[in-house]
Amino acid sequence: MMEKTIHLSMLQRQIQPRIEKWFFRHKALVITGARQVGKSTLVNQLAEAAGEKSVYLNADEARIRKLLKDPDRNQLSNIIGKSKLVIFDEIQRIENCGLLLKICVDNFKSVQFLATGSSALDISEKIFEPLTGRHLLYHLYPFSLRELYADRSSFEVEAELPFHLVFGMYPDVCTNKTEAELLIKNLTNQYLYKDVLAWKDIRKPDLLDKLLQLLAHQAGSEVSLHELALNLGIKTETVESYIGLLEKSFVVYRLSAFSNNPRKEVTKMKKILFWDNGIRNAIVGDFRPLSERSDAGILWENFMISERMKQNAYLQNDVRSFFWRSLQKQEVDYVEIKGKQISAFEMKWNNRRTKITKAFTNLYPKASTQLVQPTNFAEFCYLQKEENP
């Protein structure tokens, strides 16, 4: 099959229409997401679609940070000029950035302000309180299959899965596949570690590195904070703090255990999964093809659940996400709750026929169940277009 070249400018991110609906309605629009997921490209596409004169202010530049540190109305008026759209990129790097946006929204009613940020921790601490009632928040993830292959059939997308299970879904990786290993290694070393370490002034980066190694090797398995702490020789509270930091920097996320029967089910354990398979594989240093790996099933589970989580966020699905395990160690990879409806999913890369464990279906006979395999993953990942995403 001939490889099609993918250009970032050709792809529309799923949240773009939702953001555009709020243009020029007296709200600052804030887009969070990890470094290199495409936030700058998205705001430039939004600006182009709006067709208005715009000002782009990159807070990674020291000159911009200094200029906007203590702004007043007159200074901002000089910066904005006749522009109708103002973009603050990496706004968390500007001191008093929440106050900056508040002044902007309150004093320039005909101007639309867009801001991006790479740290949920910094964004929440610096922006949300001053901006109460004046902003809307959106989150951008690495590409989803639905975004990347909007014009492809599920049969065509299936052929691309082995690449993405190993190298992930970051835009630069997806648009430069021949350099994928180099790019994902660079992304992990240049941005992930640099940013995470900087946000809380972590004094022992080797501990963070060891923790990430442990989490990467345990992806898809239940994680004990106590065992991690013993392994690292630190307090459980420190492990909890580091994992919280990794969550807020969009590296990992947690799934809690689903349980209505504590006498038969695990209640307190959690799974920790990676938002991107490429990041996970860069941490363990393994980019071998799936045919040579013993962890293909783990990669499939991590990839599928992350794709589902992205879609639930983008489509604003009102669901809660869990995993399930009995005290006798029977497991279900992923459980979704919507209202009173329970849906259980088991991820199987090898396509061997199997069923959701009876230990689960006996406890929850009304639950819907599904195996998610390379031959039927499209529905689970919402590849089918919906009328009102």
Number of C-alpha atoms within 10 A of each C-alpha: 5 4 6 7 9 15 13 15 10 8 15 15 22 18 17 16 12 13 18 14 9 14 18 15 11 17 23 25 21 23 24 23 21 24 23 17 19 19 25 21 14 21 21 15 17 20 22 12 10 14 11 15 14 21 18 16 19 20 21 14 13 11 11 15 19 13 14 19 15 14 17 12 14 9 12 17 15 9 15 19 11 13 15 20 22 21 22 23 24 23 30 26 22 24 15 17 25 22 19 22 24 19 17 23 20 12 13 16 14 13 23 24 25 24 24 27 24 26 25 19 17 18 23 13 13 20 21 19 12 18 20 11 11 15 20 15 13 17 18 22 27 24 23 24 22 21 14 21 17 16 10 13 12 21 12 12 19 15 11 14 16 17 17 20 25 26 28 26 27 26 19 20 20 23 17 14 16 10 12 21 19 12 19 22 18 13 20 19 15 12 15 19 14 12 17 21 17 10 13 12 10 13 10 9 14 10 16 20 13 15 19 20 17 17 23 21 16 15 20 23 16 19 17 14 18 15 12 19 17 13 12 16 10 13 14 17 12 12 21 15 12 19 22 16 20 19 20 21 23 22 20 23 18 18 19 19 21 25 17 11 11 12 10 14 21 22 18 12 17 22 21 21 27 25 25 26 24 30 25 28 25 22 20 14 12 14 17 11 13 15 9 9 12 9 12 19 17 20 27 25 23 23 25 20 23 22 23 18 19 22 22 17 16 20 16 10 12 10 15 16 19 19 26 24 21 20 12 10 11 14 18 21 21 21 24 18 16 12 9 8 11 17 17 22 20 21 25 19 17 11 13 8 8 9 12 19 13 11 17 19 15 10 12 14 11 12 17 15 19 14 20 21 20 21 11 15 17 19 11 18 21 17 20 13 9 8 5 5 13
